[in-house]
């Protein structure tokens, strides 16, 4: 099996997790001293171990979760001011790569595509 979607999904998920925390706590919080909007990183913890272990079902539902971060990134890229605008663009790219890699991994690991060894 091709490992690139697994590596890309793992890296994108971890990057998105750290970006969400750093963005709302230190880099450009909504309120000085940090924002409670940092809890948006919490849903990213749920698929973390399944993605790292290569669980196909986790990849399938994580692709839908990534769309929420993609939407937030696009909206905040258009509506926010710098530096939040730049962070939102990075979030958009990370969420898009997470979505694409999750779909790719789910596709190549489909039971109909897995080569079975015949005895």
Phi and psi in radians as a Rosetta constraint file:
Dihedral C 1 N 2 CA 2 C 2 CIRCULARHARMONIC -1.338 0.35
Dihedral N 2 CA 2 C 2 N 3 CIRCULARHARMONIC 2.124 0.35
Dihedral C 2 N 3 CA 3 C 3 CIRCULARHARMONIC -1.476 0.35
Dihedral N 3 CA 3 C 3 N 4 CIRCULARHARMONIC -0.105 0.35
Dihedral C 3 N 4 CA 4 C 4 CIRCULARHARMONIC -1.107 0.35
Dihedral N 4 CA 4 C 4 N 5 CIRCULARHARMONIC -0.667 0.35
Dihedral C 4 N 5 CA 5 C 5 CIRCULARHARMONIC -1.138 0.35
Dihedral N 5 CA 5 C 5 N 6 CIRCULARHARMONIC -0.605 0.35
Dihedral C 5 N 6 CA 6 C 6 CIRCULARHARMONIC -1.124 0.35
Dihedral N 6 CA 6 C 6 N 7 CIRCULARHARMONIC -0.799 0.35
Dihedral C 6 N 7 CA 7 C 7 CIRCULARHARMONIC -1.164 0.35
Dihedral N 7 CA 7 C 7 N 8 CIRCULARHARMONIC -0.741 0.35
Dihedral C 7 N 8 CA 8 C 8 CIRCULARHARMONIC -1.144 0.35
Dihedral N 8 CA 8 C 8 N 9 CIRCULARHARMONIC -0.721 0.35
Dihedral C 8 N 9 CA 9 C 9 CIRCULARHARMONIC -1.139 0.35
Dihedral N 9 CA 9 C 9 N 10 CIRCULARHARMONIC -0.751 0.35
Dihedral C 9 N 10 CA 10 C 10 CIRCULARHARMONIC -1.093 0.35
Dihedral N 10 CA 10 C 10 N 11 CIRCULARHARMONIC -0.828 0.35
Dihedral C 10 N 11 CA 11 C 11 CIRCULARHARMONIC -1.120 0.35
Dihedral N 11 CA 11 C 11 N 12 CIRCULARHARMONIC -0.726 0.35
Dihedral C 11 N 12 CA 12 C 12 CIRCULARHARMONIC -1.145 0.35
Dihedral N 12 CA 12 C 12 N 13 CIRCULARHARMONIC -0.736 0.35
Dihedral C 12 N 13 CA 13 C 13 CIRCULARHARMONIC -1.136 0.35
Dihedral N 13 CA 13 C 13 N 14 CIRCULARHARMONIC -0.804 0.35
Dihedral C 13 N 14 CA 14 C 14 CIRCULARHARMONIC -1.157 0.35
Dihedral N 14 CA 14 C 14 N 15 CIRCULARHARMONIC -0.720 0.35
Dihedral C 14 N 15 CA 15 C 15 CIRCULARHARMONIC -1.092 0.35
Dihedral N 15 CA 15 C 15 N 16 CIRCULARHARMONIC -0.736 0.35
Dihedral C 15 N 16 CA 16 C 16 CIRCULARHARMONIC -1.146 0.35
Dihedral N 16 CA 16 C 16 N 17 CIRCULARHARMONIC -0.685 0.35
Dihedral C 16 N 17 CA 17 C 17 CIRCULARHARMONIC -1.068 0.35
Dihedral N 17 CA 17 C 17 N 18 CIRCULARHARMONIC -0.867 0.35
Dihedral C 17 N 18 CA 18 C 18 CIRCULARHARMONIC -1.189 0.35
Dihedral N 18 CA 18 C 18 N 19 CIRCULARHARMONIC -0.632 0.35
Dihedral C 18 N 19 CA 19 C 19 CIRCULARHARMONIC -1.109 0.35
Dihedral N 19 CA 19 C 19 N 20 CIRCULARHARMONIC -0.792 0.35
Dihedral C 19 N 20 CA 20 C 20 CIRCULARHARMONIC -1.066 0.35
Dihedral N 20 CA 20 C 20 N 21 CIRCULARHARMONIC -0.736 0.35
Dihedral C 20 N 21 CA 21 C 21 CIRCULARHARMONIC -1.188 0.35
Dihedral N 21 CA 21 C 21 N 22 CIRCULARHARMONIC -0.846 0.35
Dihedral C 21 N 22 CA 22 C 22 CIRCULARHARMONIC -1.135 0.35
Dihedral N 22 CA 22 C 22 N 23 CIRCULARHARMONIC -0.672 0.35
Dihedral C 22 N 23 CA 23 C 23 CIRCULARHARMONIC -1.060 0.35
Dihedral N 23 CA 23 C 23 N 24 CIRCULARHARMONIC -0.872 0.35
Dihedral C 23 N 24 CA 24 C 24 CIRCULARHARMONIC -1.507 0.35
Dihedral N 24 CA 24 C 24 N 25 CIRCULARHARMONIC -0.230 0.35
Dihedral C 24 N 25 CA 25 C 25 CIRCULARHARMONIC -1.805 0.35
Dihedral N 25 CA 25 C 25 N 26 CIRCULARHARMONIC -0.629 0.35
Dihedral C 25 N 26 CA 26 C 26 CIRCULARHARMONIC -2.256 0.35
Dihedral N 26 CA 26 C 26 N 27 CIRCULARHARMONIC -0.816 0.35
Dihedral C 26 N 27 CA 27 C 27 CIRCULARHARMONIC -1.236 0.35
Dihedral N 27 CA 27 C 27 N 28 CIRCULARHARMONIC -0.912 0.35
Dihedral C 27 N 28 CA 28 C 28 CIRCULARHARMONIC -2.672 0.35
Dihedral N 28 CA 28 C 28 N 29 CIRCULARHARMONIC 1.115 0.35
Dihedral C 28 N 29 CA 29 C 29 CIRCULARHARMONIC -1.213 0.35
Dihedral N 29 CA 29 C 29 N 30 CIRCULARHARMONIC 2.749 0.35
Dihedral C 29 N 30 CA 30 C 30 CIRCULARHARMONIC -1.150 0.35
Dihedral N 30 CA 30 C 30 N 31 CIRCULARHARMONIC -0.598 0.35
Dihedral C 30 N 31 CA 31 C 31 CIRCULARHARMONIC -2.144 0.35
Dihedral N 31 CA 31 C 31 N 32 CIRCULARHARMONIC 2.537 0.35
Dihedral C 31 N 32 CA 32 C 32 CIRCULARHARMONIC -1.012 0.35
Dihedral N 32 CA 32 C 32 N 33 CIRCULARHARMONIC 2.390 0.35
Dihedral C 32 N 33 CA 33 C 33 CIRCULARHARMONIC 1.601 0.35
Dihedral N 33 CA 33 C 33 N 34 CIRCULARHARMONIC -0.032 0.35
Dihedral C 33 N 34 CA 34 C 34 CIRCULARHARMONIC 2.045 0.35
Dihedral N 34 CA 34 C 34 N 35 CIRCULARHARMONIC 2.740 0.35
Dihedral C 34 N 35 CA 35 C 35 CIRCULARHARMONIC -2.198 0.35
Dihedral N 35 CA 35 C 35 N 36 CIRCULARHARMONIC 2.580 0.35
Dihedral C 35 N 36 CA 36 C 36 CIRCULARHARMONIC -1.291 0.35
Dihedral N 36 CA 36 C 36 N 37 CIRCULARHARMONIC -0.099 0.35
Dihedral C 36 N 37 CA 37 C 37 CIRCULARHARMONIC -1.163 0.35
Dihedral N 37 CA 37 C 37 N 38 CIRCULARHARMONIC -0.135 0.35
Dihedral C 37 N 38 CA 38 C 38 CIRCULARHARMONIC -1.123 0.35
Dihedral N 38 CA 38 C 38 N 39 CIRCULARHARMONIC -0.297 0.35
Dihedral C 38 N 39 CA 39 C 39 CIRCULARHARMONIC -1.188 0.35
Dihedral N 39 CA 39 C 39 N 40 CIRCULARHARMONIC -0.165 0.35
Dihedral C 39 N 40 CA 40 C 40 CIRCULARHARMONIC -1.141 0.35
Dihedral N 40 CA 40 C 40 N 41 CIRCULARHARMONIC -0.272 0.35
Dihedral C 40 N 41 CA 41 C 41 CIRCULARHARMONIC -1.392 0.35
Dihedral N 41 CA 41 C 41 N 42 CIRCULARHARMONIC -0.306 0.35
Dihedral C 41 N 42 CA 42 C 42 CIRCULARHARMONIC -1.016 0.35
Dihedral N 42 CA 42 C 42 N 43 CIRCULARHARMONIC -0.800 0.35
Dihedral C 42 N 43 CA 43 C 43 CIRCULARHARMONIC -1.065 0.35
Dihedral N 43 CA 43 C 43 N 44 CIRCULARHARMONIC -0.359 0.35
Dihedral C 43 N 44 CA 44 C 44 CIRCULARHARMONIC -1.289 0.35
Dihedral N 44 CA 44 C 44 N 45 CIRCULARHARMONIC -0.292 0.35
Dihedral C 44 N 45 CA 45 C 45 CIRCULARHARMONIC -1.317 0.35
Dihedral N 45 CA 45 C 45 N 46 CIRCULARHARMONIC -0.507 0.35
Dihedral C 45 N 46 CA 46 C 46 CIRCULARHARMONIC -1.077 0.35
Dihedral N 46 CA 46 C 46 N 47 CIRCULARHARMONIC -0.767 0.35
Dihedral C 46 N 47 CA 47 C 47 CIRCULARHARMONIC -1.515 0.35
Dihedral N 47 CA 47 C 47 N 48 CIRCULARHARMONIC -0.023 0.35
Dihedral C 47 N 48 CA 48 C 48 CIRCULARHARMONIC -0.986 0.35
Dihedral N 48 CA 48 C 48 N 49 CIRCULARHARMONIC -0.916 0.35
Dihedral C 48 N 49 CA 49 C 49 CIRCULARHARMONIC -1.244 0.35
Dihedral N 49 CA 49 C 49 N 50 CIRCULARHARMONIC -0.569 0.35
Dihedral C 49 N 50 CA 50 C 50 CIRCULARHARMONIC -1.171 0.35
Dihedral N 50 CA 50 C 50 N 51 CIRCULARHARMONIC -0.660 0.35
Dihedral C 50 N 51 CA 51 C 51 CIRCULARHARMONIC -1.187 0.35
Dihedral N 51 CA 51 C 51 N 52 CIRCULARHARMONIC -0.787 0.35
Dihedral C 51 N 52 CA 52 C 52 CIRCULARHARMONIC -1.108 0.35
Dihedral N 52 CA 52 C 52 N 53 CIRCULARHARMONIC -0.521 0.35
Dihedral C 52 N 53 CA 53 C 53 CIRCULARHARMONIC -1.580 0.35
Dihedral N 53 CA 53 C 53 N 54 CIRCULARHARMONIC -0.119 0.35
Dihedral C 53 N 54 CA 54 C 54 CIRCULARHARMONIC 1.365 0.35
Dihedral N 54 CA 54 C 54 N 55 CIRCULARHARMONIC 0.595 0.35
Dihedral C 54 N 55 CA 55 C 55 CIRCULARHARMONIC -1.374 0.35
Dihedral N 55 CA 55 C 55 N 56 CIRCULARHARMONIC 2.086 0.35
Dihedral C 55 N 56 CA 56 C 56 CIRCULARHARMONIC -1.048 0.35
Dihedral N 56 CA 56 C 56 N 57 CIRCULARHARMONIC -0.760 0.35
Dihedral C 56 N 57 CA 57 C 57 CIRCULARHARMONIC -1.064 0.35
Dihedral N 57 CA 57 C 57 N 58 CIRCULARHARMONIC -0.673 0.35
Dihedral C 57 N 58 CA 58 C 58 CIRCULARHARMONIC -1.109 0.35
Dihedral N 58 CA 58 C 58 N 59 CIRCULARHARMONIC -0.695 0.35
Dihedral C 58 N 59 CA 59 C 59 CIRCULARHARMONIC -1.082 0.35
Dihedral N 59 CA 59 C 59 N 60 CIRCULARHARMONIC -0.671 0.35
Dihedral C 59 N 60 CA 60 C 60 CIRCULARHARMONIC -1.119 0.35
Dihedral N 60 CA 60 C 60 N 61 CIRCULARHARMONIC -0.848 0.35
Dihedral C 60 N 61 CA 61 C 61 CIRCULARHARMONIC -1.406 0.35
Dihedral N 61 CA 61 C 61 N 62 CIRCULARHARMONIC -0.397 0.35
Dihedral C 61 N 62 CA 62 C 62 CIRCULARHARMONIC -1.199 0.35
Dihedral N 62 CA 62 C 62 N 63 CIRCULARHARMONIC -0.518 0.35
Dihedral C 62 N 63 CA 63 C 63 CIRCULARHARMONIC -1.081 0.35
Dihedral N 63 CA 63 C 63 N 64 CIRCULARHARMONIC -0.609 0.35
Dihedral C 63 N 64 CA 64 C 64 CIRCULARHARMONIC -1.289 0.35
Dihedral N 64 CA 64 C 64 N 65 CIRCULARHARMONIC -0.627 0.35
Dihedral C 64 N 65 CA 65 C 65 CIRCULARHARMONIC -1.123 0.35
Dihedral N 65 CA 65 C 65 N 66 CIRCULARHARMONIC -0.662 0.35
Dihedral C 65 N 66 CA 66 C 66 CIRCULARHARMONIC -1.081 0.35
Dihedral N 66 CA 66 C 66 N 67 CIRCULARHARMONIC -0.508 0.35
Dihedral C 66 N 67 CA 67 C 67 CIRCULARHARMONIC -1.124 0.35
Dihedral N 67 CA 67 C 67 N 68 CIRCULARHARMONIC -0.562 0.35
Dihedral C 67 N 68 CA 68 C 68 CIRCULARHARMONIC -1.136 0.35
Dihedral N 68 CA 68 C 68 N 69 CIRCULARHARMONIC -0.711 0.35
Dihedral C 68 N 69 CA 69 C 69 CIRCULARHARMONIC -1.267 0.35
Dihedral N 69 CA 69 C 69 N 70 CIRCULARHARMONIC -0.557 0.35
Dihedral C 69 N 70 CA 70 C 70 CIRCULARHARMONIC -1.120 0.35
Dihedral N 70 CA 70 C 70 N 71 CIRCULARHARMONIC -0.784 0.35
Dihedral C 70 N 71 CA 71 C 71 CIRCULARHARMONIC -1.114 0.35
Dihedral N 71 CA 71 C 71 N 72 CIRCULARHARMONIC -0.791 0.35
Dihedral C 71 N 72 CA 72 C 72 CIRCULARHARMONIC -1.060 0.35
Dihedral N 72 CA 72 C 72 N 73 CIRCULARHARMONIC -0.734 0.35
Dihedral C 72 N 73 CA 73 C 73 CIRCULARHARMONIC -1.097 0.35
Dihedral N 73 CA 73 C 73 N 74 CIRCULARHARMONIC -0.739 0.35
Dihedral C 73 N 74 CA 74 C 74 CIRCULARHARMONIC -1.152 0.35
Dihedral N 74 CA 74 C 74 N 75 CIRCULARHARMONIC -0.797 0.35
Dihedral C 74 N 75 CA 75 C 75 CIRCULARHARMONIC -1.097 0.35
Dihedral N 75 CA 75 C 75 N 76 CIRCULARHARMONIC -0.778 0.35
Dihedral C 75 N 76 CA 76 C 76 CIRCULARHARMONIC -1.307 0.35
Dihedral N 76 CA 76 C 76 N 77 CIRCULARHARMONIC -0.417 0.35
Dihedral C 76 N 77 CA 77 C 77 CIRCULARHARMONIC -1.146 0.35
Dihedral N 77 CA 77 C 77 N 78 CIRCULARHARMONIC -0.673 0.35
Dihedral C 77 N 78 CA 78 C 78 CIRCULARHARMONIC -1.396 0.35
Dihedral N 78 CA 78 C 78 N 79 CIRCULARHARMONIC -0.634 0.35
Dihedral C 78 N 79 CA 79 C 79 CIRCULARHARMONIC -1.742 0.35
Dihedral N 79 CA 79 C 79 N 80 CIRCULARHARMONIC -0.439 0.35
Dihedral C 79 N 80 CA 80 C 80 CIRCULARHARMONIC -1.467 0.35
Dihedral N 80 CA 80 C 80 N 81 CIRCULARHARMONIC 3.005 0.35
Dihedral C 80 N 81 CA 81 C 81 CIRCULARHARMONIC -1.911 0.35
Dihedral N 81 CA 81 C 81 N 82 CIRCULARHARMONIC 2.795 0.35
Dihedral C 81 N 82 CA 82 C 82 CIRCULARHARMONIC -1.052 0.35
Dihedral N 82 CA 82 C 82 N 83 CIRCULARHARMONIC 2.555 0.35
Dihedral C 82 N 83 CA 83 C 83 CIRCULARHARMONIC -1.488 0.35
Dihedral N 83 CA 83 C 83 N 84 CIRCULARHARMONIC -0.136 0.35
Dihedral C 83 N 84 CA 84 C 84 CIRCULARHARMONIC -1.065 0.35
Dihedral N 84 CA 84 C 84 N 85 CIRCULARHARMONIC -0.586 0.35
Dihedral C 84 N 85 CA 85 C 85 CIRCULARHARMONIC -1.091 0.35
Dihedral N 85 CA 85 C 85 N 86 CIRCULARHARMONIC -0.736 0.35
Dihedral C 85 N 86 CA 86 C 86 CIRCULARHARMONIC -1.168 0.35
Dihedral N 86 CA 86 C 86 N 87 CIRCULARHARMONIC -0.748 0.35
Dihedral C 86 N 87 CA 87 C 87 CIRCULARHARMONIC -1.120 0.35
Dihedral N 87 CA 87 C 87 N 88 CIRCULARHARMONIC -0.632 0.35
Dihedral C 87 N 88 CA 88 C 88 CIRCULARHARMONIC -1.165 0.35
Dihedral N 88 CA 88 C 88 N 89 CIRCULARHARMONIC -0.645 0.35
Dihedral C 88 N 89 CA 89 C 89 CIRCULARHARMONIC -1.145 0.35
Dihedral N 89 CA 89 C 89 N 90 CIRCULARHARMONIC -0.688 0.35
Dihedral C 89 N 90 CA 90 C 90 CIRCULARHARMONIC -1.141 0.35
Dihedral N 90 CA 90 C 90 N 91 CIRCULARHARMONIC -0.718 0.35
Dihedral C 90 N 91 CA 91 C 91 CIRCULARHARMONIC -1.069 0.35
Dihedral N 91 CA 91 C 91 N 92 CIRCULARHARMONIC -0.707 0.35
Dihedral C 91 N 92 CA 92 C 92 CIRCULARHARMONIC -1.056 0.35
Dihedral N 92 CA 92 C 92 N 93 CIRCULARHARMONIC -0.797 0.35
Dihedral C 92 N 93 CA 93 C 93 CIRCULARHARMONIC -1.146 0.35
Dihedral N 93 CA 93 C 93 N 94 CIRCULARHARMONIC -0.735 0.35
Dihedral C 93 N 94 CA 94 C 94 CIRCULARHARMONIC -1.143 0.35
Dihedral N 94 CA 94 C 94 N 95 CIRCULARHARMONIC -0.746 0.35
Dihedral C 94 N 95 CA 95 C 95 CIRCULARHARMONIC -1.162 0.35
Dihedral N 95 CA 95 C 95 N 96 CIRCULARHARMONIC -0.659 0.35
Dihedral C 95 N 96 CA 96 C 96 CIRCULARHARMONIC -1.155 0.35
Dihedral N 96 CA 96 C 96 N 97 CIRCULARHARMONIC -0.724 0.35
Dihedral C 96 N 97 CA 97 C 97 CIRCULARHARMONIC -1.210 0.35
Dihedral N 97 CA 97 C 97 N 98 CIRCULARHARMONIC -0.612 0.35
Dihedral C 97 N 98 CA 98 C 98 CIRCULARHARMONIC -1.105 0.35
Dihedral N 98 CA 98 C 98 N 99 CIRCULARHARMONIC -0.803 0.35
Dihedral C 98 N 99 CA 99 C 99 CIRCULARHARMONIC -1.061 0.35
Dihedral N 99 CA 99 C 99 N 100 CIRCULARHARMONIC -0.881 0.35
Dihedral C 99 N 100 CA 100 C 100 CIRCULARHARMONIC -1.099 0.35
Dihedral N 100 CA 100 C 100 N 101 CIRCULARHARMONIC -0.727 0.35
Dihedral C 100 N 101 CA 101 C 101 CIRCULARHARMONIC -1.237 0.35
Dihedral N 101 CA 101 C 101 N 102 CIRCULARHARMONIC -0.599 0.35
Dihedral C 101 N 102 CA 102 C 102 CIRCULARHARMONIC -1.152 0.35
Dihedral N 102 CA 102 C 102 N 103 CIRCULARHARMONIC -0.752 0.35
Dihedral C 102 N 103 CA 103 C 103 CIRCULARHARMONIC -1.137 0.35
Dihedral N 103 CA 103 C 103 N 104 CIRCULARHARMONIC -0.744 0.35
Dihedral C 103 N 104 CA 104 C 104 CIRCULARHARMONIC -1.089 0.35
Dihedral N 104 CA 104 C 104 N 105 CIRCULARHARMONIC -0.760 0.35
Dihedral C 104 N 105 CA 105 C 105 CIRCULARHARMONIC -1.152 0.35
Dihedral N 105 CA 105 C 105 N 106 CIRCULARHARMONIC -0.748 0.35
Dihedral C 105 N 106 CA 106 C 106 CIRCULARHARMONIC -1.106 0.35
Dihedral N 106 CA 106 C 106 N 107 CIRCULARHARMONIC -0.598 0.35
Dihedral C 106 N 107 CA 107 C 107 CIRCULARHARMONIC -1.231 0.35
Dihedral N 107 CA 107 C 107 N 108 CIRCULARHARMONIC -0.824 0.35
Dihedral C 107 N 108 CA 108 C 108 CIRCULARHARMONIC -1.330 0.35
Dihedral N 108 CA 108 C 108 N 109 CIRCULARHARMONIC -0.283 0.35
Dihedral C 108 N 109 CA 109 C 109 CIRCULARHARMONIC -1.775 0.35
Dihedral N 109 CA 109 C 109 N 110 CIRCULARHARMONIC 0.211 0.35
Dihedral C 109 N 110 CA 110 C 110 CIRCULARHARMONIC -1.068 0.35
Dihedral N 110 CA 110 C 110 N 111 CIRCULARHARMONIC 2.478 0.35
Dihedral C 110 N 111 CA 111 C 111 CIRCULARHARMONIC -0.993 0.35
Dihedral N 111 CA 111 C 111 N 112 CIRCULARHARMONIC -0.538 0.35
Dihedral C 111 N 112 CA 112 C 112 CIRCULARHARMONIC -1.296 0.35
Dihedral N 112 CA 112 C 112 N 113 CIRCULARHARMONIC -0.295 0.35
Dihedral C 112 N 113 CA 113 C 113 CIRCULARHARMONIC -1.793 0.35
Dihedral N 113 CA 113 C 113 N 114 CIRCULARHARMONIC -0.192 0.35
Dihedral C 113 N 114 CA 114 C 114 CIRCULARHARMONIC -1.333 0.35
Dihedral N 114 CA 114 C 114 N 115 CIRCULARHARMONIC 2.247 0.35
Dihedral C 114 N 115 CA 115 C 115 CIRCULARHARMONIC -1.301 0.35
Dihedral N 115 CA 115 C 115 N 116 CIRCULARHARMONIC 2.211 0.35
Dihedral C 115 N 116 CA 116 C 116 CIRCULARHARMONIC -1.788 0.35
Dihedral N 116 CA 116 C 116 N 117 CIRCULARHARMONIC 2.340 0.35
Dihedral C 116 N 117 CA 117 C 117 CIRCULARHARMONIC -1.470 0.35
Dihedral N 117 CA 117 C 117 N 118 CIRCULARHARMONIC 2.212 0.35
Dihedral C 117 N 118 CA 118 C 118 CIRCULARHARMONIC -1.676 0.35
Dihedral N 118 CA 118 C 118 N 119 CIRCULARHARMONIC 2.269 0.35
